[in-house]
Amino acid sequence: GAGVSQTPSNKVTEKGKYVELRCDPISGHTALYWYRQSLGQGPEFLIYFQGTGAADDSGLPNDRFFAVRPEGSVSTLKIQRTERGDSAVYLCASSLNRQGASGANVLTFGAGSRLTVL
Amino acid sequence: DQQVKQNSPSLSVQEGRISILNCDYTNSMFDYFLWYKKYPAEGPTFLISISSIKDKNEDGRFTVFLNKSAKHLSLHIVPSQPGDSAVYFCAASGEANFGNEKLTFGTGTRLTIIP
């Protein structure tokens, strides 16, 4: 697609429920990133995929958070047993990041999915 | 441990004047620095970047300056326009090789341009 698409744009759920957030990256972008932005903070790294595999999941806060990218394109961020502290905007980004390439890795972000846990 | 810091949460500038946004970092291994701009309800959009081997990069009204010894960079916008009102994030990364290219962001500075 022309840009990074994220659905849903807004999700309200109750504490303890399971949530899935979807990201459709720019066609041809091999790298996909998930970030979380809380109020008044900058985007905080969660996980990064190169193709189908998670290259770096060091930002996932705990084992309630999981992400997949089974075919190397669309990705789903899954949050189990949601807590009020999970409320944030979840941002997805993609890039053309090529192994061995030089230059700044410019990420293109989607508009985000705003998650509210009541 | 905040590796990228933006110490000014907000800044107001008269239209037509220069806006200067500042950013400090602690990790001397960063190779690239980027500035992103964010409007409400939208994702951050890329503005300009600079390599750690440069001290200045210019693109139209936007110039980024890097002082590597001070671990400090700044974004200059001149002349400032009402459409520049947004939150600006400073970000840093390693070399764009497999493994260390994720971006680390600062907390942002809200810029308001006064007509």
Interface residues (C-beta under 8 A of the other chain):
Chain A: V4 A31 Y33 Y35 G40 Q41 G42 P43 E44 F45 Y48 Q50 A55 D56 L91 A93 N97 R98 Q99 G100 A101 S102 G103 A104 N105 V106 L107 T108 F109 G110 A111 G112
Chain B: V4 Q6 P9 Y32 L34 Y36 A41 E42 G43 P44 T45 F46 S49 S51 F89 A91 S93 E95 A96 N97 F98 G99 E101 K102 L103 T104 F105 G106 T107 G108
